[in-house]
Amino acid sequence: MRTDSSPGTLPAREHLPAVTAGTPVLDVVIPVYNEEKDLRPCVLRLYEHLARTFPYPFRITVADNASTDSTPQVAGLLADRIPEVRSVRLERKGRGRALRAVWSASEAPVLAYMDVDLSTDLNALLPLVAPLISGHSDLAIGSRLSRSSRVVRGAKREFISRSYNLILRGSLQARFSDAQCGFKAIRRDVARVLLPLVEDTGWFFDTELLVLAERAGLRIHEVPVDWVDDPDSTVHIVRTATDDLKGVLRVGKALATGSLPLDRLTRPFGDDPRDRELPDVPRGLARQLLGFCVVGGLSTLLYLLLYTGFRAFTGSQLANALALLLSAVANTAANRRLTFGVRGRGGAVRHQAQGLVVFGIGLALTSGSLAALNAAGSDPAHSTELAVLIAANLAATVLRFLLFRAWVFPDRPYSTDDHQGETR
């Protein structure tokens, strides 16, 4: 997974301005490998559809992935015959590699791709790219798994597709419905920021692109499609599935460790209503409260387990201090990432130091409660100790949230110059 810095932040979404003469608004890429039979009818059908229905200038780019048959010759003849068609030859295989090369070099403000078999009904093409042209969305995908989609395919491919998307939802918390449909589009300005972060060069390329875009807070538009399976597809299902699972593990590890520089994309636009200052409405309070409660509940459970373990070997005061210290470190780290959305390692030491100050206040509350309990009775029951500690921890929790929000992780305006990776 690439960890180099992104080329920059994205501008606010805008309706695409009128382009200069000869510049296409849409560039549709068709990645091919040894498709000498299907390429010509595919391009002609796509060209006829775009010429009849698409209201802007367009281009069709055939991206040849090191074909060994007559595919390059067919693509060249089509490019010579039709001005809106061009052919690009790559000497190495890989659908992702082809898309990266063409999209990176294209001057069209909207970039799309589709499979050469045209399994997806072309009537979905204009609904796919319209939200990108208008500025409403950043990426768009065709979905075969939408309730209103009409799909004809075998049980094997249906099972594999749905299982793969369940894996993405369970492991990477993906919310888009269909990662594998070969019918996607992206704005050029978005592509130039995201493409350097995508490592895969094969079939997992667009899944990785979608996952990173979603984690960066970008808007993904889904279009229900009509789709008919191509029985002559040359995709090697087992090998592709294996490579996809390897990609899921790689991306999941990178996201879990925070090694991806997605921080600067979390608030890429100036038109996000969540960034507006409204009187008497603390920004992000509801989400932070929910995250803090979840982390707090798990931390309390960890604290009680640690306290019970330490209590078997030492006195109540020392057991309380050790358990609170360890759970406080874990609590600060979890709240830093999950509740207040701070990614990266920058400022982590300072946050932990401030968290320890908060820990000291919690220690004073709980220790004072234990001291009061011991003063009231010489040998209180263990259950009584736990009850008193729970009550004291609840009071400390409320104070901890207020201190975390106002002091440790204060809500600050987004800045592209924040080199500490602490944007929220």
N, C-alpha and C positions, 0 to 999 in steps of 0.2 A: 504494500500500500504506500502510495507516494505521500510524503509528509512535507514536501516543499511548499512554500507560501503560495497562496493563490495570486493571480495576476492583478487583482484589485477588486474593489467592491462594485456592485451593480448600480446602475442609475435607477431612478424611479420609473415604474412602468408607464409607458406612453403609447398612444396609438401610433403605429408606424407612419412616419411622414411620407409624402410622395417621393418616389425614387427618381433618379435621373434616367434619361432615356438609355435603354440597353441594359439596365440593371434589374435583374429579376427580384421580385418580392419573395418568391418561394423557390427553393432548390430541393428537388426530390431526388434522393440518392437511392440507387438500386444496386446493392452489393451482390456480385455474382462470382461463382466459381464453376467453370465448365458447364455453362448454361447455353450452349450454342443453339439448342432446339427451342427453348422457351423465351429467349431474350427478345427477339424481334417482335413476336406478337404481344409481349408484355409492354414494350416501349410504345408500340403503335397504339395499343388500346389506352394506355395512360395518357399519351399525347392527345389523342382524340377527345378524351374525357376532360382534360384540363383546358384545351382550346375551346371546348363547348361550354364549360361551366365556371371556370375560374376567372374572376374579374380583374386580375392583376397579371403583370408579366411573370413568367415562370421559366424554370429550366429543369431538365431531367438529366441527371448525371449517372452514368453507368460506371460503377467502381469495380473494376476487374481485379479479383484477388488471385493473381498469379495462375490464371487458367492455362491448361495445357492443350485444350482443343481449339476450335476456331472462334471461340467467344470474342477475343480481341478484334478479330476481323469483322465480325457481325456488328460489334459496338462501333467500330470505325465507320462502317458503311452507313449506319443510322445517323451518326454525328455529321457525316458529309451531306446526307439527304435532308435532315431536319435542323434548322438553325437553333432551335431550343434544346437540342440534345448535344451533350458532350460526352467524351469517353476519357476515363482516367485509368491508367494501368499501374498496379502495384506488384512488385516482384516477390512479396511475401503474403502468405495466406492470413486470414483473420477478418471476420466481419467487423469487429470493433476497430481493428487497425484501419480498415478502409473508411469507416465512418469518421474516425478521428482525422484522417488525412484530408478528406473532402470537406468536412464541416469546418476545419481550422482554416482552410484556404478560401472558402466561399465568401463572397461579399453580399449574398442574399440575407436579409434580416430574419427570415424564417427558414429553418432547415428541417427537412423531414427525411424519412426513409421508409421503404416498404420492400417486402420480399418479392422476388421475381415471379413467383407463382401467382401473384395477385389473388391469394385466397380471400383477402378482405375486400368486400364490396366497395368500389371507389366512390360511391355516394357519401361515404363517411369522411372523405378527404377534406372537403370544405368545412364541415363542422369541426374537424380536427385542428385545422390551422387558424380558423377565425378568431378564437380567444387569444391567440398569440399575436395576431395582427392588431386586434383592438387594444392590447395591453392588459387584458383581464388576467391572463395566466402566463406562466413561464415555460412550462412543458405541457405536452398533450399526448395521451396514449389511447389507442384503441383497446377496448375491453371485450373479450369474448365471454366473460363471466358475469356481466351485468344481467339483471333480470330481463331486460328488454332486448338483449342480444339474441340473434338467431344463428345457431351454430350447427353445422353438420360435420361430425367427426367420429372416429371409432372410440370404443370404450377405453382402450389402452391410452390413447393420447389425452382423453378427457381426465382419466385418473391421474396421469403424470402431471398434467397442468395444474389441476386443483391441489394435488399434494405439494407441488413445488411452492405454490402461493401460500399454502398453509404453513410451510416451513419458513418462508420469508416473514409471515406475520408473527410466528411464534419466536423466531430467533432474532430478527432485526426490527421487530415492531413496525413492519411496513403496513401502510394503510391503503395503498393503491391495490387494485383488484387483480390485474393481469400484467405480470412482468414480461412474459415471453411473446406476446403478440407482436408480430413484425410490422407494426404500423404506428410510428411515433413521430413527434415533431418537437422542436425546441427553438427558442429565440436565439439568434446568433450571439447577442451580448451575454446571455446566460451560458451558452455553450463555451464561450472563450474563458469564462471563469471556472466552470466545472471540469472541462476536459483535462486540464493538467492534474486533477486529483484522481482521475480514473485510471486504474492500472491495467485492467483486463483488455486484451486485444481480440478476444473471441466472442462466443455467444453470450457470455455473462456481462459483456460491456454495458448494454443498456439497462440491465437490472442494477448494476453498480451505480450507474449514472442516476437512476431514479431514487435509489436509497440515499445517496449523498444529497440530492436535491431536496428530498423530503426532510432529511435531518437538518438541512440548512434553512428550512422554513419557506422554501419556494412553493408556489402554487402549481399543482398538477391537475390538469383537466382530463377527465375520462369521457370517452365517446363510445356508447354501445355500437357494436359492429355486427354485420352479417358476415359470416365466415364459413367457408367450405374447405375441408381438409384436402390437401393435395396428396393423393395416394402415391405419387412418384417422387415425393420429397427425398432429397439425398441426405437429410440431417441424420447423423448417427445418434440415436436417442440415448443409449446407455452412456456413451462417452461424453455427450453433451451434459447429461444429468450429473455425471461424476464431476466434470469441470465446474458446473454450477454450484454443487455442494462445497467444493473446495473454495470457490469464490465467496460463498456465504460465510464460511469459517474465517477467511482472511479479513473480510470487511467487518464481521462481528468483532474480531479481536482488535482491529484498528479503532472501531468506535468505542469499545469498552475501555481501551487504554488512553483514549483522548489524543491519539497521535495524528489525527486529521485536522488541518487548520480550517475548520468550518466556522469558527467563532465570528469571523468578519462577515460571514454571509447570513448570520442569524437574523439580523435586521438590515437586509440589503436595500430596502426601498424607503422612500420618504412618505409613502402613502399608506402605511400600515396603521389602521385605526387603533391598534393596541398601543401605539406610541403617542397617542394624543393625550394631552394633559386635560383632565376634566376635574372641576372642583368637587371636593368631597368624595372622590373615587380613587382610592390608592391604587396605583398601577400594579397589576399582577398579584394583588393581595389574596384573592380566592385560591388561585393556583398554588401560591406559596404556602398558605395555611394547610391545604390538603397534603402537599408534599411533606411539610414539616410534621404533620400529625402521623403520617405513615412512618417516616423516619423515626419520630419520637417513640412510637409504639414498639418498633423493632429494637430501638436503643434501650428502652426500659426493660424489655425481655432479656436483652443481652446483659444489662446491669444486674438484674435479679439473679441470673444464672451465675455470673461472676461472683456476686456477693455471697451466694450460697456456697460456692466452691471455696472461696477464700475464708469464709467464716468457720469452716471445718478445721482450719489450721491456725487461725489468729483471732484476735479480738474484733469486736464489732466495728470500732472506729477505723482500724487499719483496713479491715475488709471493705468497709464502705469507701474509703479513700481510693484504694486500688481499683475496685470495681468501677467507681465513678470516673477515675482517670482514663481507664482503657475504653470505657463506653463513650466518654466525651470525645476522645480522639476519633473514634469511628463515627460518632454523630456529626462532628464538624465536617469530616470528609464527605459523608453522605449528603448532608445539607448543602454543602458547597456545590456539589455536582447536580443533585437531583432537585433540590428545592429552589435554589437561587441561580441555577444554570451557569455556573462558572466552569469553563472548560480550560484545559491546559494546566501546566504546572506553575505558571507565573502567579506569584502572590500566595502560594500554598503555605509556605512557612509562616508568613505573617498572619494568615487566616487561622492557622493552628495555634499560634501564640495568643491571638485574641480569643480564640475558643477556649484556651486554658484559663484566661481571665474569667470568662463566663463560667467555666468549670469551677473556679474558686468560689464564685458566688453560690453555685449549686451545692458545693461542698459545705459551705457555711450553713446553708439552710438545712441540709440533711444531717450534718453533724450536730447542729444545734437541736434538731428534733430528737436525735438519739440521746443526746446529753439530758434533755428534758425528760425523756422516757426513763432513762436509768435513774434520774434523781427521784422520779415518782415511785419506782419500784426497784428493789435490789436485783431481781432476776426475772425480767420480763420474758414472756414466751416468744419463741421464734416467729410465730404467726403475727404476734403483736408488733414485733420489730418491722416485719415486712409491711404491715398495714400503715404504720407511721411513715416508713420510708416512701411508700407509694404516694401518700398524701403530700409529703414534702417535695417529692419529685414532680408532682403535678404543678405545684406552685413554682418550682424552679423552671419547669418547661415553659410556662407562660412568659416568665421573665427572659428566658433564653431566646425565645422567638423574637421578642421585642428588641433585644440587644443584637441578635443576628441581623435583623432587617435594618435597624437604624445605624449600627456601628460596624459590625464585621463585614456584612455584604450590603452596603448601602446602595440604593437604586440610583444609578447615574445615567445621564444621557449617553447614548451610543457615540463612540468616537472611533474613527478609523486609525487614529494614532495610538490606540491603547495596545501597547506591546506586551502587556502582561497576560493577554488572553482572558480577560475577565468580563467580557461583554455578556449581557443577559437578554 
